[in-house]
Amino acid sequence: MLILIAALDTAIADRVGEILFELLHQRSKKLYSLAEEGRYEDLCDEGRKGNIPEAVIIGCYTYAIILYDNLMFNDAINMYNIVISSVRKIRVRESEANSKKGKLNKIKVRNAMKILEADVYHAMGKVYFEKRDYCRAIEYYIRAEKVYTEVIGSSHLYLAITYKDLGEIWMHKGDYDNAVNYFKKSLKIFLKVFDPEHPYVATVYNNLARAYEKKGDKKKAEEYRKKAEEIRKRLGGN
């Protein structure tokens, strides 16, 4: 189940490249190919020298993921902060652009950059979680939640992932009431997005079972554990 949820988190990172690839001009596409080749530091340097925030975003975001995977958390945070700064540059540039670009295109770029910024907040929340700095992790997840809600609505998959992660943090902090609250928010969205017997739904049921068990409510814990087990069996699990 954890692998399935990890795949959802990875989807957030993958979407960053798709957003930029769609929005940017030919030069940025060339820069994107440098990222695919693994030339992240060169890409970051080129982006800074040419004052091309798109290049900085692509290079630094991808490089931050690699740093995170290698447990270099402070360096990853530095890269993510550079990404946020570059995103804001693009938003300012687009707001000052000639009106001939059209209002709809400006809205598209602005919203894409907001979502990208929220994605970075989410990623930084994960880094602080790994550093066991749970208060900072919560701070960044809440920032991501606010932007996701504003731009893509209150019933989107990425918001469900954010709630799931917040539930995990409150579990580690020993606040099981808050954990239950966020797991239920996550479950509500998962049930709208997926079939009721989807593996992601089963994962949240397991999370709720853990939280209720910690609360000492064995009846509720068993109720959710059984729901998760029933899904697993119907899906062919052992």
Secondary structure as GFF3:
##gff-version 3
##sequence-region A 1 238
A	DSSP	alpha_helix	2	23	.	.	.	ID=ss1
A	DSSP	alpha_helix	26	36	.	.	.	ID=ss2
A	DSSP	alpha_helix	40	49	.	.	.	ID=ss3
A	DSSP	alpha_helix	53	69	.	.	.	ID=ss4
A	DSSP	alpha_helix	73	95	.	.	.	ID=ss5
A	DSSP	three_ten_helix	99	101	.	.	.	ID=ss6
A	DSSP	alpha_helix	103	130	.	.	.	ID=ss7
A	DSSP	alpha_helix	134	152	.	.	.	ID=ss8
A	DSSP	alpha_helix	157	173	.	.	.	ID=ss9
A	DSSP	alpha_helix	176	193	.	.	.	ID=ss10
A	DSSP	alpha_helix	199	215	.	.	.	ID=ss11
A	DSSP	alpha_helix	218	234	.	.	.	ID=ss12
###
